[in-house]
Amino acid sequence: RHTSVKKASMETTRLVLLCMSIGCALASTTTTGSLLHTSATTNGPAPSPLRVDSFDPDRYTPGNVGVAFSGGGSIALSNVMGYLRGLRQLGVLDQVKAISTVSGGTWATAPYTYLPDTITDDEFLGTYVQDQSTLSLTGLTTSDPALQLDTMSPTCLGFVPTQANFGFLHLAAEAAIKYAQGVPYYRLWNHLIGEYVLAPFGLSSFSADNCPTHSFCGNASHCAEAQAANPNIQLHQRRAGRPFHIMNAAMFVRPNNEQASDSFDFLAPVQGTPFMTGIMSSPDATFTDNGAPSAVGGGGVSNHAFDSQVSSVGPNGEQVSVQQTCTFGLNDMTGASSAAFAELFNNQLDNIPNVAPQFSYWPVSSPTNGAGTMTRFSDGGTLENTGVASLLAYDDIDNVITFSYATSPISVDSSGTIVLDGAYPPLFGLQLYKKGQGYVPYPSPANDGSSLPNNLNSEFRYDQVFETAAFQDLLQGLYAATTNNGADPVGTGPAVYLMKNVKVLPNQWFGVKGGKTVNVLFVYGNPCSEWYSQLADTVQLFVDTMPKFPQLDFLETYRPARVVNLLGHLAAWVVTTKGSLFTQMFAAPSTLEAETDGTVGQPDSRGDSKYVGAVVASAVGLCVVAAIAAALVVYRRSRAPRAENEQALLAFDGSDSAAYDQEV
């Protein structure tokens, strides 16, 4: 994942050699694009902070709510389908001001944002089911397709991971075939994403020279402006009424205040929105442009003109003419946002160069004639996996709802520390949880040329947007939510917690101005026995075959319809069950009320009897996993034979750590 950015001359040579062997075309076209400057330039003063209202001034968005969907492959896609369905059921989906997405979250929201009018939202998101007990594995017990877990319409978002060839190894094999057919290695992953994620909804197609036939745009006037300057381009227009959409990717750079390393590069945040694509912030970093170090960031360019080389810059600095081999397509941005899977292809594909996406990049802050170098891009989640930091770069976002796919359930370690998935700690300036250490703050840059050790999850060190001290509130709040204020085991209730008046810190790396407070509703993708207990016995038995549900392996891209539908139904149920917390985000700040009083939170020690009972009883509910973190899923699935063992552990006081581990 972390290898040096390759020199432009090497990339050009490889492309030329590839085309010599397979006969592909290298012809380029001249395109005109508009520039959005987010930093000071020689052409004028520094612009105002980014605002969604600058692009969507007429949308009704009470509460100025931004929603962030994390990465997580097809699991995240399935969850997002349910979350969108639940928000729609509450009547607030159309009021969302902006959506910020990463990787698998982008797989879901890219087709949602640009969905053709020929597909209804009912078809695309699926039907909300109020009574979970009516869900059926097959059509034998119900004639209603909405209740049949084995049913998946090809016009439904959930269809994407159910495609037989969407499995990881199938995709790797198809990448090799496409390479032999002339698709450049750095476009292979983007082609696959176009074919399997976007094409089912009419949002991706390719020309004879393997280029996307369409780019994407924000609204009718924006599309018309782009096509007036470039009559030959075709565009997918954002569907009317959809939120402002931020698709997050990353580009390999070198930070100026730390020593460069041949084995490790940092990442700068790349945004793809309906109106422009680029590094909107001004990170203190450089990349190699035509053999020389160059600053990065400073704004974006019209989507169709990204991945290009500058021909000329207009006198007012607002227009640019570029040379392109291919237009920048929706598949390119969606592919870049989820490029972690492309990196994994390198272990499967022999005799093919690194298939991670590459684009010809040049900085909007200082465009010059001839600028533009093939540069390697990465998954947005390798930099910041929640999408929250990019969302807060827009100064008119006042309330945030963050949905996070979690690789592990909420748990409590032997020292009493509440353990969360790694996505949230970096937002508070903390390294990922480590056994025996807990959450340790990132050290400040030394500014002496020294580098940060790679074992500190260095790629996340620039993610902080909230005060470190506030993280304890999040830990306690999510713990209280999933245990119903300590009355039940971990993994009982939905892990949804509202933090009010959270201070936003300035963050140059992401372009966050800071200095304000926001309300943040955290939704953690945790097991929930209250939902499980409502399912029919036959459905429960099927869920039991997946001991880690809903924390399934995100690297497996294919999923059967039953699994996709169950994930979606659980996600929608979580949103509607906690509906009051969601709906109040769309009201005036003074009406916000926390659902819990915060008095339960994290216990002081493992010796606390209520804490021990909750954690230990949960652990026994799933004895096939030798760790508490994976054992919290099915406490309420317990049948009578398990009761005796549970009572024995409830009586265990946990004073002897070794004996405690042995008993678990």
VOGU-3710 file (C-alpha; in Angstrom, 3 decimals, decimal comma):
1> rhtsvkkasm> 0,000/0,000/0,000  2,775/2,379/0,908  5,299/2,538/-1,907  6,975/5,505/-3,493  5,243/7,557/-6,156  6,699/6,562/-9,517  8,443/9,053/-11,772  6,490/10,474/-14,651  9,025/9,283/-17,196  8,667/5,690/-15,992
11> ettrlvllcm> 4,882/5,857/-16,225  5,029/7,329/-19,722  7,437/4,631/-20,843  5,236/1,872/-19,467  2,165/3,282/-21,144  3,943/3,632/-24,480  5,323/0,089/-24,271  1,898/-1,236/-23,356  0,317/0,500/-26,310  3,041/-0,720/-28,637
21> sigcalastt> 2,228/-4,293/-27,655  -1,567/-4,090/-27,805  -2,199/-1,252/-30,220  -4,178/1,123/-27,989  -4,645/4,782/-28,876  -2,733/7,578/-27,175  -4,587/10,404/-28,873  -5,585/13,225/-26,525  -8,267/15,872/-26,738  -8,382/19,468/-25,528
31> ttgsllhtsa> -10,971/20,198/-22,845  -11,930/23,369/-21,015  -12,687/23,292/-17,291  -13,551/25,735/-14,521  -11,336/26,178/-11,459  -12,453/26,590/-7,862  -9,719/28,166/-5,737  -9,745/27,417/-2,021  -6,394/29,044/-1,243  -4,706/32,319/-2,139
41> ttngpapspl> -3,381/32,595/-5,689  -1,506/35,150/-7,712  -4,811/36,057/-9,349  -6,589/37,332/-6,281  -7,210/37,161/-2,520  -7,889/33,983/-0,591  -11,500/32,865/-1,043  -14,013/32,237/1,708  -14,215/28,779/3,351  -16,027/26,074/1,452
51> rvdsfdpdry> -19,799/26,119/1,840  -22,380/23,721/0,467  -24,716/26,666/-0,066  -22,301/28,022/-2,658  -23,269/25,094/-4,871  -26,820/24,343/-3,663  -28,294/27,689/-2,571  -31,922/26,684/-3,076  -32,196/23,343/-1,259  -34,247/23,222/1,966
61> tpgnvgvafs> -31,923/21,714/4,580  -33,147/22,452/8,129  -30,441/21,791/10,686  -27,730/21,891/8,007  -27,154/18,169/8,508  -24,217/16,371/6,935  -24,233/12,569/6,809  -21,015/10,525/6,638  -20,880/6,889/5,532  -17,690/4,936/6,221
71> gggsialsnv> -15,908/2,395/4,094  -16,309/-1,348/4,406  -16,802/-2,873/0,962  -20,047/-4,661/0,203  -20,915/-4,747/3,918  -20,833/-0,953/4,003  -22,897/-0,818/0,797  -25,538/-3,085/2,326  -25,592/-1,053/5,546  -25,886/2,236/3,674
81> mgylrglrql> -28,812/0,875/1,683  -30,587/0,290/4,990  -29,520/3,588/6,540  -30,821/5,530/3,534  -34,034/3,504/3,662  -34,454/4,305/7,352  -33,807/8,032/6,892  -36,329/8,038/4,063  -38,861/6,295/6,286  -38,376/9,068/8,868
91> gvldqvkais> -38,994/11,673/6,158  -35,610/13,418/6,526  -33,517/11,964/3,695  -34,427/14,744/1,267  -33,405/17,329/3,887  -29,800/16,131/4,207  -27,488/18,947/3,166  -24,423/16,889/2,236  -23,224/13,293/2,170  -19,555/12,371/2,616
101> tvsggtwata> -18,532/8,832/1,756  -15,561/6,487/1,692  -14,900/3,289/-0,273  -17,867/0,905/0,139  -19,975/3,839/1,284  -19,223/5,449/-2,073  -20,313/2,270/-3,861  -23,760/2,917/-2,396  -24,036/6,675/-2,669  -22,537/7,272/-6,127
111> pytylpdtit> -25,429/5,466/-7,861  -27,873/6,968/-5,348  -26,695/10,509/-6,135  -26,752/10,136/-9,925  -29,604/7,614/-10,174  -31,576/7,973/-13,428  -35,204/9,030/-13,100  -36,253/5,725/-14,679  -35,528/3,963/-11,350  -37,646/4,952/-8,352
121> ddeflgtyvq> -36,283/5,300/-4,841  -38,622/2,495/-3,759  -36,948/0,221/-6,286  -33,429/1,381/-5,521  -33,500/1,419/-1,706  -36,027/-1,350/-1,158  -39,114/-1,395/1,022  -38,978/-0,558/4,712  -40,303/-3,434/6,834  -41,811/-2,421/10,162
131> dqstlsltgl> -42,325/-5,925/11,581  -39,020/-7,814/11,467  -40,735/-11,070/12,409  -42,370/-11,164/8,961  -39,036/-11,543/7,147  -38,709/-14,913/5,462  -35,756/-16,769/3,990  -37,694/-17,757/0,886  -41,011/-17,170/-0,827  -42,527/-20,303/0,680
141> ttsdpalqld> -44,039/-18,474/3,638  -44,883/-15,134/2,013  -45,787/-13,840/-1,407  -44,516/-10,323/-0,641  -41,115/-9,827/-2,351  -40,199/-7,169/0,227  -40,244/-9,833/2,932  -38,316/-12,478/0,989  -34,663/-12,357/2,002  -33,635/-14,442/-1,022
151> tmsptclgfv> -35,111/-11,910/-3,434  -33,083/-9,065/-4,943  -34,290/-6,900/-7,804  -31,664/-5,837/-10,388  -32,805/-2,232/-9,900  -32,064/-2,380/-6,164  -28,775/-1,113/-4,748  -28,376/-4,429/-2,956  -28,065/-6,180/-6,308  -24,454/-5,008/-6,660
161> ptqanfgflh> -22,745/-7,451/-4,244  -25,032/-10,345/-5,263  -23,595/-10,525/-8,781  -21,863/-13,881/-9,161  -18,683/-12,395/-10,644  -18,351/-9,707/-7,966  -16,272/-12,014/-5,768  -12,720/-10,835/-5,151  -10,986/-13,613/-7,098  -13,452/-13,283/-9,967
171> laaeaaikya> -12,678/-9,573/-10,142  -8,940/-10,262/-10,107  -9,312/-12,734/-12,973  -11,399/-10,289/-14,952  -8,787/-7,575/-14,372  -6,190/-9,824/-16,000  -8,493/-10,379/-18,981  -9,160/-6,656/-19,370  -5,441/-5,953/-19,220  -4,857/-8,409/-22,053
181> qgvpyyrlwn> -7,634/-6,665/-23,989  -5,909/-3,287/-23,740  -7,172/-1,596/-20,580  -4,193/0,221/-18,970  -3,185/-1,331/-15,661  -3,931/1,841/-13,703  -7,514/1,892/-15,030  -8,358/-1,773/-14,383  -9,983/-1,295/-10,994  -11,989/1,714/-12,169
191> hligeyvlap> -13,283/-0,312/-15,122  -14,453/-3,087/-12,823  -16,225/-0,618/-10,534  -17,936/0,929/-13,532  -19,068/-2,451/-14,801  -20,343/-3,931/-11,530  -21,287/-0,982/-9,292  -22,500/1,686/-11,732  -23,494/-0,016/-15,000  -26,475/-1,890/-13,461
201> fglssfsadn> -28,066/1,539/-13,044  -27,025/2,948/-16,426  -24,169/5,017/-14,982  -21,105/3,583/-16,697  -20,044/2,663/-20,211  -16,779/2,724/-22,131  -15,661/3,718/-25,601  -13,700/1,525/-27,996  -10,445/2,971/-26,609  -11,443/1,951/-23,046
211> cpthsfcgna> -12,309/5,459/-21,875  -15,431/6,393/-19,873  -18,099/7,794/-22,176  -19,493/10,108/-19,469  -18,287/12,381/-16,708  -20,619/13,784/-14,023  -22,076/17,149/-13,028  -24,171/18,874/-10,374  -27,352/20,224/-11,950  -28,875/21,255/-15,270
221> shcaeaqaan> -27,188/24,679/-15,444  -23,829/23,275/-14,410  -24,050/20,515/-17,011  -25,095/22,994/-19,697  -22,162/25,277/-18,875  -19,684/22,400/-19,176  -21,178/21,176/-22,450  -21,285/24,681/-23,929  -17,510/24,857/-23,577  -17,033/21,201/-24,533
231> pniqlhqrra> -19,796/20,140/-26,964  -18,527/16,569/-27,243  -18,594/15,564/-23,592  -21,445/13,537/-22,091  -22,433/13,896/-18,458  -24,373/12,044/-15,768  -26,367/14,691/-13,929  -27,005/14,514/-10,197  -30,610/13,572/-9,579  -32,814/16,496/-8,605
241> grpfhimnaa> -33,165/16,944/-4,857  -30,156/14,824/-3,949  -27,687/16,123/-1,302  -24,302/17,563/-2,138  -22,106/14,465/-2,411  -18,435/14,239/-1,382  -16,671/11,084/-2,589  -13,398/10,739/-0,690  -10,160/9,331/-2,088  -6,505/10,111/-1,367
251> mfvrpnneqa> -3,302/10,906/-3,247  0,237/9,964/-2,261  2,282/12,987/-1,125  5,296/13,882/1,004  4,713/15,950/4,173  7,073/18,912/4,433  7,581/18,702/8,205  8,689/15,073/8,310  11,423/13,096/6,661  10,485/11,382/3,412
261> sdsfdflapv> 10,788/7,620/3,324  11,067/5,278/0,375  8,832/2,780/2,165  6,083/5,106/3,342  4,196/8,005/1,855  1,470/10,133/3,327  -1,885/10,779/1,729  -3,682/14,025/0,894  -7,505/14,107/0,841  -9,136/14,151/-2,602
271> qgtpfmtgim> -12,785/15,116/-2,992  -14,993/14,257/-5,922  -18,200/16,299/-5,782  -20,987/16,987/-8,293  -19,245/20,225/-9,289  -15,498/19,654/-9,045  -12,745/17,195/-8,148  -9,453/17,940/-6,437  -7,571/18,427/-3,200  -9,661/21,241/-1,753
281> sspdatftdn> -7,367/21,815/1,207  -3,748/23,011/1,187  -1,764/20,307/3,010  1,788/21,107/4,017  3,074/18,566/1,514  4,464/18,140/-1,982  4,283/15,716/-4,863  6,596/15,253/-7,837  5,384/17,171/-10,901  7,494/16,652/-14,025
291> gapsavgggg> 10,487/15,707/-11,911  10,332/18,632/-9,477  8,631/19,016/-6,059  5,345/20,896/-6,257  2,741/22,029/-3,746  -0,555/20,167/-3,702  -4,139/21,220/-3,302  -5,707/24,623/-3,348  -8,993/23,743/-5,015  -10,668/21,681/-7,697
301> vsnhafdsqv> -11,402/21,580/-11,402  -14,556/20,621/-13,287  -14,953/16,859/-12,996  -14,575/16,142/-16,693  -11,224/18,013/-16,754  -9,582/16,143/-13,893  -6,869/13,596/-14,840  -5,251/15,900/-17,386  -2,259/18,017/-18,353  -2,528/21,803/-18,415
311> ssvgpngeqv> -2,374/23,451/-21,863  -3,137/27,016/-20,830  -4,646/28,983/-17,964  -7,140/31,773/-18,557  -6,164/35,345/-17,649  -8,545/35,474/-14,673  -7,421/32,102/-13,305  -10,945/30,702/-13,438  -10,661/28,676/-16,644  -8,111/26,159/-17,823
321> svqqtctfgl> -7,562/24,264/-21,056  -6,203/20,745/-20,627  -5,096/17,769/-22,673  -6,731/14,441/-21,834  -6,508/10,889/-23,060  -9,824/10,064/-21,332  -12,508/12,111/-19,648  -12,694/11,645/-15,884  -15,672/9,402/-15,240  -17,904/8,620/-12,278
331> ndmtgassaa> -16,313/5,164/-12,310  -12,879/6,772/-11,864  -13,866/8,645/-8,715  -15,808/5,711/-7,294  -12,867/3,431/-8,069  -10,325/5,743/-6,460  -12,486/6,018/-3,339  -12,378/2,215/-2,961  -8,837/1,553/-4,184  -7,871/-0,595/-1,184
341> faelfnnqld> -9,222/-3,580/-3,108  -7,094/-2,680/-6,115  -4,013/-2,728/-3,904  -4,893/-6,270/-2,859  -5,062/-7,320/-6,508  -1,307/-6,932/-6,692  -0,962/-10,134/-4,667  -3,098/-12,018/-7,203  -1,924/-10,669/-10,559  1,458/-11,648/-11,973
351> nipnvapqfs> 3,234/-9,705/-14,718  0,900/-6,716/-14,355  2,167/-3,441/-12,821  0,564/-1,992/-9,703  -3,144/-1,745/-10,499  -3,864/1,038/-8,013  -5,578/3,961/-9,792  -3,349/6,682/-11,201  -4,378/10,035/-12,599  -2,509/12,950/-14,101
361> ywpvssptng> -2,599/15,514/-11,294  -1,690/19,183/-11,141  -2,349/21,638/-8,279  -5,127/24,169/-8,729  -3,227/26,554/-6,440  -0,522/27,078/-9,067  -1,446/25,671/-12,488  1,195/26,220/-15,151  1,410/25,230/-18,785  2,523/21,628/-19,062
371> agtmtrfsdg> 1,686/20,774/-15,442  0,303/17,324/-14,827  1,999/14,107/-13,741  0,695/10,561/-13,418  0,316/10,115/-9,671  -0,864/7,204/-7,589  -4,161/7,474/-5,717  -5,481/5,470/-2,796  -8,654/4,478/-0,992  -10,158/7,297/1,045
381> gtlentgvas> -10,280/4,978/4,031  -6,496/4,631/4,155  -6,434/8,292/5,187  -9,709/8,802/7,090  -12,360/6,092/7,041  -15,426/7,928/8,356  -15,790/10,812/5,883  -16,333/13,221/8,790  -13,190/15,316/8,319  -14,015/16,174/4,700
391> llayddidnv> -17,602/16,932/5,664  -16,448/19,490/8,238  -14,391/21,273/5,574  -17,737/22,824/4,585  -18,370/25,623/7,025  -22,172/25,514/6,838  -22,475/21,966/8,232  -23,878/22,345/11,755  -24,995/18,800/12,584  -23,260/15,552/11,665
401> itfsyatspi> -24,582/11,991/11,511  -21,770/9,484/11,124  -22,508/5,857/10,248  -19,509/3,589/10,726  -19,058/0,019/9,574  -17,212/-1,662/12,417  -14,739/-4,495/12,034  -15,375/-5,585/15,624  -18,152/-5,108/18,187  -17,913/-2,805/21,165
411> svdssgtivl> -16,128/-4,615/23,977  -14,334/-3,960/27,243  -10,781/-5,155/27,877  -9,396/-6,587/31,102  -8,408/-3,122/32,348  -11,903/-1,728/31,901  -11,171/0,198/28,699  -14,028/0,294/26,207  -12,754/-0,876/22,834  -14,034/0,605/19,575
421> dgaypplfgl> -13,188/-0,023/15,953  -10,259/2,008/14,638  -12,251/4,518/12,557  -13,206/6,937/15,343  -10,100/7,413/17,571  -8,058/9,336/14,938  -10,835/11,949/14,711  -9,909/12,767/18,320  -6,151/12,692/17,722  -5,726/9,183/19,091
431> qlykkgqgyv> -3,973/6,147/17,701  -5,911/2,942/17,217  -6,571/0,876/20,318  -3,676/-1,329/21,416  -3,998/-4,045/24,027  -2,227/-3,006/27,196  -1,994/0,634/26,092  -5,497/1,699/25,217  -5,741/4,845/23,084  -2,511/6,843/22,891
441> pypspandgs> -2,347/10,365/21,388  -0,285/10,906/18,272  2,962/12,754/18,986  3,251/16,264/17,629  5,454/16,703/14,543  9,052/17,210/15,578  9,701/19,602/12,676  13,311/18,477/12,715  13,272/16,225/9,695  12,548/13,068/11,664
451> slpnnlnsef> 9,795/10,733/10,515  6,949/9,270/12,523  7,361/5,512/13,058  5,152/3,506/10,737  3,793/1,392/13,590  1,796/4,349/14,894  -0,818/4,124/12,116  0,892/7,182/10,675  -1,532/7,550/7,780  -4,259/8,616/10,255
461> rydqvfetaa> -2,217/11,171/12,176  -3,692/14,179/10,341  -7,332/13,201/10,954  -8,029/15,078/14,194  -11,058/17,395/14,102  -12,350/16,983/17,687  -10,711/17,543/21,071  -9,015/14,467/22,531  -10,817/14,803/25,853  -14,186/14,377/24,131
471> fqdllqglya> -13,360/10,794/23,117  -14,127/9,538/26,613  -17,669/10,865/26,254  -18,060/8,888/23,028  -16,795/5,684/24,654  -19,152/6,020/27,579  -22,079/7,058/25,411  -21,849/4,155/22,986  -21,347/1,720/25,860  -24,425/3,081/27,615
481> attnngadpv> -26,451/2,891/24,394  -25,625/-0,729/23,596  -26,180/-1,841/27,221  -29,359/0,215/27,760  -27,585/2,288/30,410  -25,888/-0,726/31,934  -29,056/-2,759/32,441  -28,230/-5,313/29,738  -25,175/-6,977/28,208  -23,099/-5,245/25,563
491> gtgpavylmk> -24,663/-5,818/22,162  -28,266/-5,521/23,315  -29,469/-2,132/22,073  -28,480/-0,071/19,018  -25,106/1,647/19,457  -26,313/5,174/18,695  -25,117/8,139/20,722  -25,563/11,902/20,390  -22,725/14,203/21,419  -23,820/17,820/21,706
501> nvkvlpnqwf> -21,757/20,952/21,171  -18,591/19,193/20,101  -15,809/21,682/19,419  -14,375/21,495/15,897  -10,613/21,996/15,702  -8,811/23,606/12,746  -7,261/21,047/10,409  -5,107/22,322/7,557  -4,687/18,861/6,035  -8,426/18,588/5,356
511> gvkggktvnv> -9,159/22,309/5,088  -11,318/22,471/8,224  -11,623/26,034/9,512  -12,646/25,020/13,041  -13,667/27,370/15,814  -17,302/26,242/15,927  -19,301/23,530/17,666  -21,411/20,854/16,049  -23,742/18,141/17,252  -22,595/14,673/16,220
521> lfvygnpcse> -24,774/11,562/16,153  -22,549/8,481/16,145  -23,984/5,240/14,733  -21,695/2,269/15,335  -22,355/-0,907/13,335  -22,696/-3,158/16,355  -24,556/-6,436/16,950  -28,012/-5,848/18,386  -29,848/-8,674/20,132  -33,018/-6,583/20,411
531> wysqladtvq> -33,301/-6,770/16,618  -32,283/-10,432/16,481  -34,938/-11,409/19,030  -37,675/-10,116/16,714  -36,717/-12,392/13,816  -38,516/-15,617/12,997  -36,807/-18,774/14,291  -35,737/-19,877/10,814  -34,152/-16,488/10,144  -32,419/-16,550/13,525
541> lfvdtmpkfp> -30,933/-19,938/12,672  -29,542/-18,506/9,449  -28,025/-15,535/11,275  -26,454/-18,003/13,709  -24,449/-19,474/10,816  -22,566/-16,125/10,691  -21,060/-15,853/14,199  -19,671/-12,361/13,578  -22,800/-10,845/12,026  -22,967/-7,959/11,257
551> qldfletyrp> -19,159/-7,636/11,458  -18,421/-9,714/8,379  -15,157/-9,749/6,435  -15,256/-6,649/4,240  -12,599/-8,067/1,903  -15,099/-10,574/0,541  -16,943/-8,480/-2,010  -19,617/-11,004/-3,081  -22,597/-11,483/-0,757  -25,740/-13,598/-1,226
561> arvvnllghl> -29,068/-11,795/-1,245  -29,998/-13,122/2,195  -26,992/-11,467/3,809  -27,368/-8,178/1,935  -31,053/-7,953/2,819  -30,479/-8,784/6,488  -27,796/-6,121/6,792  -30,100/-3,607/5,157  -33,065/-4,474/7,370  -30,930/-4,231/10,524
571> aawvvttkgs> -29,555/-0,831/9,482  -33,007/0,563/8,647  -34,377/-0,791/11,933  -31,601/0,933/13,910  -32,422/4,292/12,314  -36,172/4,068/12,885  -35,848/2,581/16,377  -33,768/5,605/17,364  -35,829/7,861/15,139  -36,180/10,732/17,613
581> lftqmfaaps> -32,403/11,152/17,784  -32,232/11,402/13,997  -35,200/13,680/13,415  -34,127/16,204/16,035  -30,865/16,699/14,137  -32,944/18,395/11,458  -34,385/20,928/13,910  -33,028/23,979/15,698  -30,030/23,276/17,960  -31,974/24,251/21,086
591> tleaetdgtv> -34,301/21,281/20,628  -31,512/18,696/20,754  -31,742/16,370/23,717  -29,451/13,501/24,590  -31,240/10,197/24,985  -29,059/9,066/27,868  -28,040/11,014/30,937  -24,452/9,833/30,681  -24,396/8,484/34,263  -23,611/4,887/33,341
601> gqpdsrgdsk> -20,793/5,161/30,840  -17,519/3,375/31,331  -17,047/1,521/34,632  -14,104/2,454/36,808  -12,844/-1,104/37,134  -13,564/-4,610/36,024  -14,507/-5,470/39,593  -17,767/-3,549/39,255  -20,398/-6,291/39,422  -22,754/-4,721/36,897
611> yvgavvasav> -19,884/-4,297/34,435  -18,608/-7,850/34,927  -22,048/-9,332/34,482  -22,664/-7,470/31,250  -19,330/-8,285/29,654  -18,893/-11,840/30,823  -22,430/-12,990/30,091  -22,100/-11,602/26,605  -18,836/-13,430/26,065  -20,327/-16,814/26,763
621> glcvvaaiaa> -23,159/-16,286/24,301  -20,772/-17,135/21,466  -18,126/-19,589/22,611  -16,691/-20,238/19,150  -14,686/-17,009/19,324  -11,913/-16,801/21,910  -12,199/-13,069/22,498  -14,767/-10,868/24,161  -14,745/-8,464/21,218  -16,212/-11,107/18,929
631> alvvyrrsra> -18,473/-12,685/21,512  -21,058/-9,991/22,087  -23,315/-10,776/19,159  -25,758/-13,332/20,410  -26,419/-12,985/24,131  -30,157/-12,946/23,613  -29,920/-15,807/21,187  -29,059/-17,958/24,220  -31,022/-21,149/24,560  -31,643/-23,044/27,832
641> praeneqall> -28,469/-25,215/27,679  -26,348/-22,075/27,836  -27,967/-20,652/30,954  -25,957/-22,659/33,479  -22,615/-21,520/32,059  -23,813/-17,929/31,902  -24,842/-17,956/35,561  -21,422/-19,352/36,503  -19,668/-16,476/34,764  -22,075/-13,921/36,197
651> afdgsdsaay> -20,858/-15,004/39,629  -17,193/-14,656/38,674  -15,736/-11,454/40,128  -12,869/-11,131/37,670  -10,222/-10,404/40,297  -7,730/-12,911/38,880  -6,889/-11,836/35,322  -5,439/-15,196/34,242  -8,351/-17,130/35,711  -10,772/-14,655/34,126
661> dqev> -9,264/-15,191/30,674  -9,318/-18,958/31,189  -12,973/-18,866/32,245  -13,946/-16,807/29,207
//
